[in-house]
Amino acid sequence: MTVNLSRGRTRAAAGPAGPPSAHRTWAPLAVMLTGTFMIVLDFFIVNVAIPSIQRDLHAGPAGIEWVVTAYGLTYGVGLITGGRLGDRYGRRRMFLLGLATFTLASLACGLAGNPGVLIASRAVQGLGAAVAGPQTLAVVGVAYEGRRRVTAVTAYGVTLGLAAVLGQLFGGLLIQANVLGLDWRSCFLVNLPVGLAALIAAPRLVAESRGQAGDRIDLVGTALATAGLVAIILPLVDGRQQHWPAWVWACLAASVPVLAVFVAHQAWRTRRGRTPLIDLTALAGRTVRAGLGATGLFYCAMASFFIVLALYLQEGRGMSALGSGALFTAVGAGYLAASLVPGRFTTRLGRQWPALGGLVMAAGYAGLGLMVTSGGAGHVLTLTPLLLIIGIGMGMLTAPLTGIVLAQVAPHHVGTVSGLQSTTVQLGNSIGVAVIGVVFFGALGGGFAHAFGTALAWLAVLPLAAAAAVQFLPRGRN
């Protein structure tokens, strides 16, 4: 995704001269973050609704995984093209188009009568999110400079994390309220008023901007990237249910040459002077490679944790959607506390702050796994301290890692790296859900506590690996 954030190569609507008021300064960010919050929230809000969806629509384990994965997969793959569409046709225009698609697909999700319709609607939601999502960081790059840009990027990172950890509570509240008997459907239908509000506000408050005029969208590259990533995700989600048939291994094997052809195609377009889907030169620096690696590992361990925790609490411990959602607030409290640590402290530690977050998160997972499998979790409230620790680790990783990477890349690569980070987040979510889903459901024969503990043992390795990847970032402070 080639989103250019340099002033000299970006055309934006001009505003009146003079210093901007506080309203004019932050109103565009507020609108864009509203859309971002809703898009990210939707990935996580369904976690507490999964048992209700499973019972109401008679969905099997693979179908339930696809309710989450279909959204994350189309979102992650589409982000690459979504940013290019914003560059070419206007970021505000694409934000509106993507948000409208997302909102209509939310309505379809709320009305779904079987797992197939729900999964298809979730996939369309993901496509809408992919078109709208990358425009936020692009608009930030156009509208803000210096300290304001740092503040805006930090607000973006905090928004991502809070949407993830608070999604479960919102979902539980909606299901418990059961307005008009909608049950789990309200988790999707709540997007309608929020989406409409953002659609009304954006044309008035967000200035239109475009990137450097380029050639047509790389459709061949889009098809290759999509095919390669689907070839990885599809077997991981469906393979266990079908007892790992030959086509599963064939797909996984085929993903390697397909993605290799994609890389070669991107290099060929660059040599021919055509705009690639991904500017591969942005990956030449150690900062980007290490940052993307750490980001992917972290989000593999985040989304999948929320799903298996929701299943353990509701199916294994018999909690209601509201009760389990309320328990998730311990994670949210820890995340918020870590996000409010003064910048001068985190800046002094530099890359070691998110690395320490990975260690804290891994310790929380390991401790929670030991408590559950040893029978120490007599009352669900005994889980609260460890959930708080896990939330602190997540908060130490999310926004600081994004800020460190973006602060150390060349200005002309900021947009590309922003897009790659967004894509990595969603693909990490999807791959984590698929892989940990295999572990969790495979161990379910020993009971929910055993399955949850087994999943946590695997999950604890991922933030440790993320902390190790962070060590490859340059020593410079963010």
Sequence and secondary structure as in RCSB ss.txt:
>XXXX:A:sequence
MTVNLSRGRTRAAAGPAGPPSAHRTWAPLAVMLTGTFMIVLDFFIVNVAIPSIQRDLHAGPAGIEWVVTAYGLTY
GVGLITGGRLGDRYGRRRMFLLGLATFTLASLACGLAGNPGVLIASRAVQGLGAAVAGPQTLAVVGVAYEGRRRV
TAVTAYGVTLGLAAVLGQLFGGLLIQANVLGLDWRSCFLVNLPVGLAALIAAPRLVAESRGQAGDRIDLVGTALA
TAGLVAIILPLVDGRQQHWPAWVWACLAASVPVLAVFVAHQAWRTRRGRTPLIDLTALAGRTVRAGLGATGLFYC
AMASFFIVLALYLQEGRGMSALGSGALFTAVGAGYLAASLVPGRFTTRLGRQWPALGGLVMAAGYAGLGLMVTSG
GAGHVLTLTPLLLIIGIGMGMLTAPLTGIVLAQVAPHHVGTVSGLQSTTVQLGNSIGVAVIGVVFFGALGGGFAH
AFGTALAWLAVLPLAAAAAVQFLPRGRN
>XXXX:A:secstr
      GGG EE    SS   HHHHHHHHHHHHHHHHHHHHHHHHTTTTHHHHHHHHT  HHHHHHHHHHHHHHH
HHHHHHHHHHHHHH HHHHHHHHHHHHHHHHHHHHH  SHHHHHHHHHHHHHHHHHHTTHHHHHHHHH  HHHHH
HHHHHHHHHHHHHHHHHHHHHHHHHHH GGG GGGHHHHTHHHHHHHHHHHHHHHS  EE S      HHHHHHH
HHHHHHHHHHHHHTTTTTS HHHHHHHHHHHHHHHHHHHHHHHHHHTT   SS GGGGSSHHHHHHHHHHHHHHH
HHHHHHHHHHHIIIIIS   HHHHHHHTHHHHHHHHHHHTS HHHHHHHTTHHHHHHHHHHHHHHHHHHHHHHTT
  SSGGGGHHHHHHHHHHHHHHHHHHHHHHHHTS GGGHHHHHHHHHHHHHHHHHHHHHHHHHHHHHTGGG HHH
HHHHHHHHHHHHHHHHHHHHTTS SS  
